[in-house]
Amino acid sequence: MTTTITAETADVAPGPPCAACGSALTGDERFVVWCRSCGWNAHPNATTAKGRGDRFQRKLNRAAEERLYQHVTQHGTARPSLDAARIAAYALSAVVHLVTVALICGGVAMVLVPHILVRLLGVFLLLLAWTMRPRLGPSRKTLRRRRVLAPDAAPALHALCARIAAELGTAPPHEIVVHSGYNASYSRIGLRRRVVLTLGLSLWETVTPAEQLAILGHELGHGANGDSRRGLWISVALDSLEEWYHMFRPGVAMQRRHEMTRRTGRGVRSSTGGLAWLGEMFAVAVMAVLAETTLLLYRLLSRLTTLSGRRAEYRADELAARIAGPEATAGLMQALPLGSSARFVRQQRALSNRAAPRNQRGQLLDRTRQTDFWTDLREYVGSIPESERARRILVSQLDDSAVDATHPPTHLRLSHVRQLPPAEPLIVLSADEWAAIDAELAPARAAIARDLT
């Protein structure tokens, strides 16, 4: 018998009166019980900022988000041609690139010197440059280990993405990767900046076809929304700083030493005793300074590009609304805070599977339990009442929460989309076209469901 999580799809009867205003509380006890009139208990787990500094920083961040929102709604999402933050970001990126170039040029010059010690130092600099190089995203070999939908395996999905990309004036994805997450992403990898579109099936499977179009429109819109962080110059600088930080972190060397001690059962001995210990402490201190400097530069470059990145997200939402329509895009915004649903369904299925009958090898006798995860997830998400969806948007307003640190708060994105003028979607697919895409995703759905259960 298949595990099924059942619930009413509409709001249940109202609960008791609110202690604050007397209005009826929400009645679905599966979720937080709160008052829709005054907002009582809408965010019971809210954390308050500690200290004057934290409260001041949160106030500044909220003010900056609201200023950007007002600017976007009043003046549009077109980026300024060249502002001070963009100039500073390009200049700082140039410094990062020059460090890498200096290591390479210095290493090559030293290798050519006819002295063994100088040559060894040159080799060290070249190895250091190789270690500190930016990775430019996952390699093709890494992608092949993921669930990649090649054009010949998913022609309908690739054709839809190419159609959307053509409408937006950007390149279609070279690779489409699927995984279990409740998200989607757009990235460019390698020196040729090949486009990789990643779809999280937990999100894809629980939204409507029109909202699926909005997902594709938003992600492919990143190729045309003017986000400077996705350009080669700044993205490579950010990747470089990230690699430098992980290399310089003194904790890495200490962890390796502790791991060796744990495996051998004794410390790493040295014939020079205290002198070696002083040398190690000096090296750790130098590495710590380099790591903190690198982290500071990374945060500075991220800060300089934050405004451009936030504006680009609003622009991507507008492009999604152009492709799928403002109503479908608003529906997608309301679905984004429901990401915990997949984790809840996995937990419920795990509890059910533990009590399910098994054979002598410990295998489930009911094999359908391993392939029905998506049905359970769709039913559960469909059962979430409108009051709970509204509460989660309100939580975003109360604590400025977003999909991640690179996105504006979800409630501001939703408000922005709702202010767009009504428009018909540019792309509408027939039932047969959606059925073809669904069939192409079926093998990945089944494989991921087996992994999840």
C-alpha positions as a printed NumPy array, in Angstrom:
array([[  0.   ,   0.   ,   0.   ],
       [  1.432,   3.356,  -1.041],
       [  2.241,   5.904,   1.643],
       [ -0.087,   8.876,   1.26 ],
       [ -0.169,  12.079,   3.241],
       [ -3.747,  13.292,   3.209],
       [ -5.189,  16.606,   4.272],
       [ -7.916,  19.03 ,   3.335],
       [ -7.049,  21.273,   0.41 ],
       [ -8.965,  24.275,   1.749],
       [ -8.86 ,  26.21 ,   4.974],
       [-10.55 ,  24.323,   7.769],
       [-13.022,  25.892,  10.179],
       [-11.698,  28.969,  12.011],
       [-10.067,  28.424,  15.369],
       [-10.623,  30.208,  18.68 ],
       [-10.605,  34.016,  18.912],
       [ -7.311,  35.918,  18.895],
       [ -6.194,  37.1  ,  22.316],
       [ -4.943,  40.364,  20.81 ],
       [ -7.84 ,  41.522,  18.61 ],
       [-10.649,  38.976,  19.023],
       [-10.669,  37.828,  15.38 ],
       [-10.797,  34.125,  14.595],
       [ -7.441,  32.346,  14.423],
       [ -6.548,  29.982,  11.608],
       [ -7.811,  26.466,  12.232],
       [ -5.359,  24.094,  10.546],
       [ -3.345,  22.716,  13.448],
       [ -0.767,  21.154,  11.139],
       [  0.7  ,  24.627,  10.804],
       [  1.266,  27.686,  12.96 ],
       [ -2.026,  29.022,  14.33 ],
       [ -2.085,  32.776,  13.841],
       [ -4.368,  35.755,  13.397],
       [ -4.826,  37.054,   9.87 ],
       [ -6.301,  40.332,  11.139],
       [ -3.507,  41.57 ,  13.408],
       [ -0.701,  39.094,  12.6  ],
       [ -0.478,  37.655,  16.137],
       [  1.827,  34.601,  16.29 ],
       [  2.58 ,  34.779,  12.555],
       [  6.298,  34.388,  13.268],
       [  6.607,  32.603,  16.627],
       [ 10.24 ,  31.65 ,  16.041],
       [ 11.422,  35.147,  15.189],
       [ 14.848,  36.076,  16.505],
       [ 15.523,  39.624,  17.561],
       [ 18.801,  41.321,  16.766],
       [ 21.161,  41.329,  19.722],
       [ 22.916,  44.55 ,  20.599],
       [ 22.699,  48.036,  19.189],
       [ 25.116,  47.209,  16.381],
       [ 23.048,  44.27 ,  15.106],
       [ 19.82 ,  46.239,  15.272],
       [ 21.446,  49.16 ,  13.458],
       [ 22.831,  46.879,  10.724],
       [ 19.456,  45.211,  10.243],
       [ 17.805,  48.613,   9.983],
       [ 20.338,  49.701,   7.363],
       [ 19.836,  46.517,   5.34 ],
       [ 16.067,  46.89 ,   5.422],
       [ 16.302,  50.54 ,   4.375],
       [ 18.608,  49.628,   1.476],
       [ 16.23 ,  46.89 ,   0.292],
       [ 13.263,  49.25 ,   0.451],
       [ 15.132,  51.996,  -1.427],
       [ 16.022,  49.566,  -4.196],
       [ 12.434,  48.314,  -4.333],
       [ 11.099,  51.861,  -4.635],
       [ 13.652,  52.662,  -7.348],
       [ 12.781,  49.513,  -9.291],
       [  9.03 ,  50.08 ,  -9.118],
       [  9.316,  53.753, -10.054],
       [ 12.139,  53.747, -12.598],
       [ 12.303,  50.168, -13.848],
       [ 15.036,  47.564, -13.638],
       [ 17.389,  48.959, -16.262],
       [ 20.847,  49.148, -14.757],
       [ 22.898,  52.364, -14.834],
       [ 25.518,  52.307, -17.548],
       [ 28.397,  52.926, -15.159],
       [ 28.198,  53.867, -11.505],
       [ 30.767,  54.161,  -8.737],
       [ 30.079,  50.676,  -7.325],
       [ 30.509,  49.048, -10.724],
       [ 33.768,  50.906, -11.382],
       [ 35.1  ,  49.892,  -7.965],
       [ 34.063,  46.27 ,  -8.507],
       [ 35.876,  46.091, -11.839],
       [ 38.956,  47.75 , -10.322],
       [ 39.053,  45.354,  -7.378],
       [ 38.602,  42.41 ,  -9.733],
       [ 41.544,  43.702, -11.754],
       [ 43.719,  43.651,  -8.622],
       [ 42.73 ,  40.033,  -7.981],
       [ 43.554,  39.046, -11.55 ],
       [ 46.879,  40.861, -11.392],
       [ 47.913,  38.799,  -8.367],
       [ 47.346,  35.596, -10.319],
       [ 49.152,  36.98 , -13.375],
       [ 52.068,  38.159, -11.185],
       [ 52.455,  34.683,  -9.689],
       [ 52.525,  33.1  , -13.144],
       [ 54.921,  35.64 , -14.663],
       [ 57.176,  35.618, -11.608],
       [ 57.246,  31.819, -11.578],
       [ 58.116,  31.588, -15.275],
       [ 60.84 ,  34.244, -14.929],
       [ 62.42 ,  32.44 , -11.96 ],
       [ 62.332,  29.062, -13.688],
       [ 64.413,  30.544, -16.508],
       [ 67.115,  31.748, -14.089],
       [ 70.142,  29.347, -14.082],
       [ 70.169,  28.843, -10.319],
       [ 68.642,  25.82 ,  -8.621],
       [ 67.19 ,  27.657,  -5.604],
       [ 65.642,  30.386,  -7.761],
       [ 64.194,  27.735, -10.061],
       [ 62.716,  25.864,  -7.126],
       [ 61.124,  29.089,  -5.928],
       [ 59.755,  29.641,  -9.436],
       [ 58.257,  26.153,  -9.477],
       [ 56.693,  26.882,  -6.088],
       [ 55.122,  30.086,  -7.421],
       [ 53.716,  28.248, -10.423],
       [ 52.276,  25.533,  -8.196],
       [ 50.81 ,  28.233,  -5.967],
       [ 49.223,  29.945,  -8.968],
       [ 47.787,  26.59 , -10.094],
       [ 46.367,  25.915,  -6.634],
       [ 44.887,  29.418,  -6.386],
       [ 43.33 ,  29.364,  -9.841],
       [ 39.549,  29.904, -10.105],
       [ 37.61 ,  26.766, -10.936],
       [ 35.081,  28.463, -13.261],
       [ 32.273,  26.187, -12.143],
       [ 31.979,  22.391, -12.281],
       [ 33.891,  20.591, -15.005],
       [ 32.217,  18.625, -17.782],
       [ 33.418,  15.454, -16.039],
       [ 31.626,  16.522, -12.862],
       [ 28.454,  17.306, -14.801],
       [ 28.497,  13.863, -16.353],
       [ 28.309,  12.387, -12.85 ],
       [ 25.079,  14.317, -12.276],
       [ 21.695,  13.705, -13.859],
       [ 22.178,  15.669, -17.063],
       [ 19.392,  15.759, -19.623],
       [ 21.123,  15.854, -22.99 ],
       [ 19.278,  17.344, -25.984],
       [ 18.716,  13.922, -27.524],
       [ 17.247,  12.588, -24.247],
       [ 14.979,  15.602, -23.614],
       [ 14.334,  17.279, -26.982],
       [ 11.018,  18.838, -25.925],
       [ 12.472,  20.453, -22.793],
       [ 15.534,  21.72 , -24.649],
       [ 13.324,  23.07 , -27.437],
       [ 11.201,  24.928, -24.881],
       [ 14.31 ,  26.43 , -23.26 ],
       [ 15.65 ,  27.465, -26.67 ],
       [ 12.306,  29.095, -27.469],
       [ 12.33 ,  31.037, -24.185],
       [ 15.974,  32.042, -24.658],
       [ 15.189,  33.345, -28.14 ],
       [ 12.342,  35.468, -26.763],
       [ 14.691,  36.902, -24.13 ],
       [ 17.614,  37.412, -26.511],
       [ 20.054,  35.133, -24.696],
       [ 21.789,  31.79 , -25.222],
       [ 19.894,  28.541, -24.555],
       [ 21.3  ,  26.116, -21.992],
       [ 23.989,  23.731, -23.16 ],
       [ 23.27 ,  21.416, -20.226],
       [ 20.114,  20.837, -18.161],
       [ 20.802,  19.253, -14.781],
       [ 18.083,  17.912, -12.481],
       [ 18.303,  17.154,  -8.772],
       [ 16.022,  16.751,  -5.767],
       [ 16.172,  20.308,  -4.418],
       [ 13.43 ,  22.873,  -4.052],
       [ 15.105,  25.462,  -6.255],
       [ 16.489,  26.211,  -9.693],
       [ 19.639,  27.96 , -10.844],
       [ 21.473,  29.382, -13.827],
       [ 25.228,  29.338, -14.194],
       [ 27.969,  29.752, -16.762],
       [ 30.979,  27.464, -16.613],
       [ 34.37 ,  27.254, -18.282],
       [ 36.194,  29.814, -20.367],
       [ 33.556,  29.473, -23.068],
       [ 30.906,  30.305, -20.437],
       [ 28.643,  27.415, -21.32 ],
       [ 25.144,  27.832, -19.892],
       [ 23.985,  25.259, -17.341],
       [ 20.354,  25.267, -16.202],
       [ 19.656,  23.337, -13.001],
       [ 16.125,  22.308, -12.045],
       [ 15.172,  21.089,  -8.588],
       [ 12.36 ,  18.597,  -9.056],
       [ 10.871,  19.228,  -5.599],
       [  9.964,  22.723,  -6.831],
       [  9.234,  21.773, -10.438],
       [  6.83 ,  18.971,  -9.535],
       [  4.744,  21.028,  -7.094],
       [  3.923,  24.093,  -9.2  ],
       [  1.556,  24.536, -12.125],
       [  2.711,  24.321, -15.763],
       [  2.43 ,  28.119, -16.065],
       [  4.62 ,  28.51 , -12.977],
       [  7.095,  26.045, -14.479],
       [  7.327,  28.415, -17.431],
       [  8.002,  31.21 , -14.95 ],
       [ 10.862,  29.165, -13.462],
       [ 12.465,  28.774, -16.878],
       [ 11.834,  32.421, -17.73 ],
       [ 13.448,  33.656, -14.515],
       [ 16.506,  31.413, -14.723],
       [ 17.183,  31.964, -18.42 ],
       [ 16.502,  35.643, -17.799],
       [ 19.779,  35.717, -15.883],
       [ 21.493,  35.594, -19.247],
       [ 19.872,  38.9  , -20.223],
       [ 19.316,  40.794, -16.973],
       [ 22.691,  42.555, -16.764],
       [ 23.962,  40.928, -13.575],
       [ 27.629,  41.909, -13.355],
       [ 28.319,  39.004, -10.973],
       [ 27.726,  36.548, -13.807],
       [ 30.147,  38.243, -16.189],
       [ 33.529,  36.614, -16.712],
       [ 35.599,  39.448, -15.186],
       [ 33.882,  39.71 , -11.788],
       [ 32.731,  36.088, -11.442],
       [ 36.285,  34.818, -11.958],
       [ 37.565,  37.293,  -9.357],
       [ 34.982,  36.058,  -6.841],
       [ 35.915,  32.443,  -7.603],
       [ 39.595,  33.267,  -7.161],
       [ 39.076,  34.909,  -3.775],
       [ 37.016,  31.946,  -2.621],
       [ 39.781,  29.524,  -3.614],
       [ 42.403,  31.683,  -1.898],
       [ 40.445,  31.786,   1.324],
       [ 40.055,  28.017,   1.478],
       [ 43.768,  27.586,   0.766],
       [ 44.926,  30.136,   3.334],
       [ 42.631,  29.09 ,   6.163],
       [ 44.97 ,  28.033,   8.974],
       [ 42.339,  25.613,  10.18 ],
       [ 42.977,  23.383,   7.166],
       [ 46.583,  22.639,   8.142],
       [ 45.628,  22.169,  11.782],
       [ 42.798,  19.81 ,  10.849],
       [ 45.206,  17.688,   8.82 ],
       [ 47.607,  17.545,  11.751],
       [ 44.816,  16.576,  14.157],
       [ 43.629,  13.944,  11.702],
       [ 47.134,  12.465,  11.508],
       [ 47.321,  12.472,  15.305],
       [ 43.963,  10.733,  15.538],
       [ 44.949,   8.056,  13.031],
       [ 48.397,   7.327,  14.465],
       [ 47.46 ,   7.811,  18.116],
       [ 50.415,  10.139,  18.7  ],
       [ 51.454,  13.658,  17.806],
       [ 53.732,  14.627,  14.953],
       [ 57.191,  14.723,  16.469],
       [ 59.991,  17.014,  15.482],
       [ 63.68 ,  16.79 ,  16.264],
       [ 63.895,  20.539,  16.739],
       [ 61.219,  20.661,  19.453],
       [ 60.206,  24.173,  20.505],
       [ 61.758,  25.819,  17.433],
       [ 59.486,  23.796,  15.155],
       [ 56.496,  24.724,  17.299],
       [ 57.357,  28.432,  17.003],
       [ 57.773,  28.063,  13.255],
       [ 54.417,  26.383,  12.961],
       [ 52.706,  29.089,  15.031],
       [ 54.309,  31.789,  12.867],
       [ 53.123,  30.068,   9.694],
       [ 49.599,  29.713,  11.111],
       [ 49.577,  33.416,  12.016],
       [ 50.687,  34.414,   8.505],
       [ 48.063,  32.14 ,   6.958],
       [ 45.406,  33.611,   9.237],
       [ 46.287,  37.148,   8.132],
       [ 46.16 ,  36.121,   4.455],
       [ 42.846,  34.305,   4.976],
       [ 41.237,  37.271,   6.744],
       [ 42.534,  39.675,   4.088],
       [ 41.129,  37.471,   1.35 ],
       [ 37.798,  37.202,   3.158],
       [ 37.673,  40.974,   3.532],
       [ 38.292,  41.459,  -0.194],
       [ 35.63 ,  38.854,  -1.027],
       [ 33.072,  40.589,   1.179],
       [ 33.97 ,  43.965,  -0.286],
       [ 33.594,  42.738,  -3.867],
       [ 30.316,  41.011,  -2.974],
       [ 29.076,  44.197,  -1.345],
       [ 29.974,  46.278,  -4.383],
       [ 27.96 ,  43.953,  -6.631],
       [ 25.025,  43.378,  -4.269],
       [ 22.915,  46.251,  -5.593],
       [ 23.495,  45.186,  -9.193],
       [ 22.649,  41.591,  -8.284],
       [ 19.428,  42.517,  -6.467],
       [ 18.318,  44.694,  -9.381],
       [ 19.109,  41.837, -11.748],
       [ 16.834,  39.504,  -9.757],
       [ 13.949,  41.953, -10.124],
       [ 14.747,  42.121, -13.828],
       [ 14.689,  38.328, -14.072],
       [ 11.261,  38.322, -12.399],
       [ 10.025,  40.789, -15.022],
       [ 11.36 ,  38.563, -17.791],
       [  9.632,  35.569, -16.198],
       [  6.38 ,  37.568, -16.17 ],
       [  6.889,  38.35 , -19.853],
       [  7.244,  34.647, -20.664],
       [  4.615,  33.132, -18.338],
       [  2.482,  36.13 , -17.385],
       [  2.46 ,  38.168, -14.149],
       [ -0.152,  35.948, -12.489],
       [  1.88 ,  32.754, -12.931],
       [  5.047,  34.522, -11.797],
       [  3.271,  35.773,  -8.67 ],
       [  2.132,  32.193,  -8.034],
       [  5.747,  31.06 ,  -8.236],
       [  6.787,  33.743,  -5.72 ],
       [  4.149,  32.431,  -3.304],
       [  5.42 ,  28.873,  -3.761],
       [  9.048,  29.696,  -2.972],
       [  8.628,  29.795,   0.854],
       [  7.23 ,  26.223,   0.839],
       [ 10.645,  24.602,   0.473],
       [ 10.409,  22.761,   3.797],
       [  7.574,  20.637,   2.378],
       [  9.919,  18.195,   0.651],
       [ 11.85 ,  17.605,   3.869],
       [  8.614,  17.031,   5.807],
       [  7.326,  14.497,   3.282],
       [ 10.654,  12.656,   3.337],
       [ 10.498,  12.444,   7.123],
       [  6.911,  11.148,   7.069],
       [  7.745,   8.525,   4.466],
       [ 10.81 ,   7.466,   6.426],
       [  8.669,   6.916,   9.53 ],
       [  6.163,   4.948,   7.511],
       [  8.842,   2.852,   5.838],
       [ 10.403,   1.9  ,   9.161],
       [  7.123,   0.281,  10.166],
       [  6.527,  -1.325,   6.77 ],
       [  6.938,  -5.101,   6.279],
       [ 10.277,  -6.234,   4.864],
       [ 11.736,  -9.486,   3.609],
       [ 14.651, -11.352,   5.155],
       [ 17.136,  -9.107,   3.321],
       [ 15.569,  -5.975,   4.78 ],
       [ 14.006,  -4.89 ,   1.488],
       [ 10.56 ,  -3.333,   1.398],
       [  7.894,  -5.802,   0.304],
       [  5.867,  -2.945,  -1.161],
       [  8.135,  -1.592,  -3.883],
       [  5.734,   1.226,  -4.776],
       [  6.865,   3.055,  -1.638],
       [ 10.161,   3.734,  -3.391],
       [  8.603,   5.429,  -6.406],
       [  5.641,   7.42 ,  -5.07 ],
       [  7.474,  10.256,  -3.349],
       [  6.366,  12.836,  -5.905],
       [  2.687,  11.932,  -5.498],
       [  2.954,  12.392,  -1.747],
       [  4.8  ,  15.689,  -2.182],
       [  2.279,  17.091,  -4.662],
       [ -0.633,  16.085,  -2.437],
       [  0.927,  17.634,   0.643],
       [  1.81 ,  20.919,  -1.057],
       [ -1.673,  21.034,  -2.574],
       [ -3.133,  20.619,   0.912],
       [ -1.333,  23.648,   2.363],
       [ -4.11 ,  26.189,   3.035],
       [ -4.019,  29.705,   1.689],
       [ -3.669,  31.068,   5.216],
       [ -0.355,  29.23 ,   5.686],
       [  0.938,  30.44 ,   2.33 ],
       [  0.031,  33.997,   3.305],
       [  1.742,  33.556,   6.683],
       [  5.006,  32.524,   5.079],
       [  4.97 ,  35.602,   2.862],
       [  4.307,  37.671,   5.978],
       [  7.301,  36.036,   7.665],
       [  9.431,  37.231,   4.744],
       [  8.161,  40.741,   5.429],
       [  8.849,  40.502,   9.157],
       [ 12.426,  39.228,   8.92 ],
       [ 13.337,  40.172,   5.305],
       [ 13.924,  36.519,   4.445],
       [ 14.701,  35.548,   0.865],
       [ 15.447,  32.461,  -1.199],
       [ 19.129,  33.055,  -0.462],
       [ 21.536,  35.884,   0.247],
       [ 21.712,  36.931,  -3.413],
       [ 17.958,  37.582,  -3.781],
       [ 15.767,  40.421,  -2.53 ],
       [ 13.231,  39.538,   0.182],
       [ 10.494,  37.336,  -1.249],
       [  7.639,  39.63 ,  -0.197],
       [  9.205,  42.522,  -2.134],
       [  9.636,  40.355,  -5.222],
       [  5.981,  39.311,  -4.977],
       [  4.843,  42.91 ,  -4.556],
       [  6.956,  43.959,  -7.545],
       [  5.442,  41.292,  -9.784],
       [  1.911,  42.174,  -8.674],
       [  2.51 ,  45.786,  -9.719],
       [  3.387,  44.808, -13.274],
       [  0.697,  45.636, -15.839],
       [ -1.524,  42.696, -16.864],
       [ -0.186,  40.887, -19.897],
       [ -0.736,  37.668, -21.746],
       [  2.143,  35.148, -21.591],
       [  4.396,  35.051, -24.629],
       [  4.57 ,  31.274, -24.53 ],
       [  1.712,  28.848, -24.007],
       [  2.193,  25.099, -24.425],
       [ -0.41 ,  22.543, -25.348],
       [ -1.246,  19.561, -23.155],
       [  0.648,  17.284, -25.556],
       [  3.796,  19.42 , -25.31 ],
       [  3.692,  19.335, -21.514],
       [  3.086,  15.579, -21.617],
       [  6.22 ,  15.137, -23.741],
       [  8.317,  17.144, -21.253],
       [  6.829,  15.185, -18.369],
       [  7.763,  11.92 , -20.066],
       [ 11.336,  13.111, -20.598],
       [ 11.673,  13.858, -16.883],
       [ 10.153,  10.533, -15.792],
       [ 13.439,   8.542, -15.578],
       [ 15.089,  11.257, -13.479],
       [ 12.006,  11.492, -11.254],
       [ 12.04 ,   7.757, -10.585],
       [ 15.79 ,   7.67 ,  -9.906],
       [ 15.674,  10.654,  -7.528],
       [ 12.643,   9.214,  -5.718],
       [ 14.58 ,   5.996,  -5.097],
       [ 17.493,   7.994,  -3.723],
       [ 15.211,  10.   ,  -1.429],
       [ 13.421,   6.992,   0.009]])
